[in-house]
Amino acid sequence: MASVLGLLEEREAAARVRVEGLREEAARLAGVLEAAEIELERRVIAREELVEALAASAAETTPVTAVSEEAQAGPVAGSVAPLWRDGLEVTVLAPDYQRVLAVVEERRPAGQGPLRAREITVALGLETTSTKIETVRSKARRLAERGWLVQDASGAFSAGRRLVAAPDDGSSGWPSTTG
């Protein structure tokens, strides 16, 4: 019986060593995954910024009354958020932006205070990794810069609409409230 017990102890020790090795490998892979997610997010933001810059450049040469076929087709996932103005429907925003806006606006009727990016991320049902939080923060910040949300000095977001100066009107490009 002692030899069977010794054999089981050897197998248990081998299993412990294997489990520890796999834990270390999983931790290493988690770090690699996080770095890859950060790189992906940087590339998404770079693409969005390029699209935004190209759109601003095209807007300078295109009459304001012209509506492109792309604009008529509706929002595209990953597209930039247009400047808010009276009569502009939420449906012009890409679905991700609509979801961020809905989470923040749900807070208004309850009279609760502004939301931080982490809280919005949780409300959207996303993992609270730094990459996901930064993605949500980027979208909320873009909505605030374009007048769809209000961002306070602490960086939290609340519901509200305001007109912002268009970048080609000679302004500094910083949002300004009108009233």
Phi, psi and omega in degrees: 000327182295325181290326177293318178296319177297319178297318179294322178295321177298315179296321178297316179297318178296320179295321177299315179299317180295316180299316180297318178298318179293324177297316179298318179295320178296319178295318178297315180294326177297320177296318178296317179298315180298319178297319179294321178296320179296317178298317178300314180298319178299320180290322177297315180296318179299317179296316179299318179295320179295315178300318179297316180295318178295322178295319178295320178295318179292326181295330179291333182256351181256135176300144183296330183284341181286137177241121182288161177299325180298318180292326179290330183288342179105182185289152177240137179304133179086358180282164182281160179269130178286162175297138178286143173209160180307135176088352180279125182277153178298335183294349176284344180279151173297153183307319180298319179292322178299319181293317178298314180299318181297319180298314181293320182289332177298334183284334186297310182300330181282351179071020180279162182286183181294159182255144173271163183302321179298318180294321178295318180301315179297315181297331178281352179080021180267160174295149181264049173280159181300325180295314180295317180297317179294325176297314179294317179300318179299315180293316179296319179297318179297319177297321179292318180297334182258009173089003181278331179228171175243130177251125180273177185299332180281352180096001179277159186242140176224165181288149178152151179240147176205149177284143176236154180288136177289144184298335184266012182263013178087002180279174180286350182092353179279141178300142175228142180274147177236153183199000000 
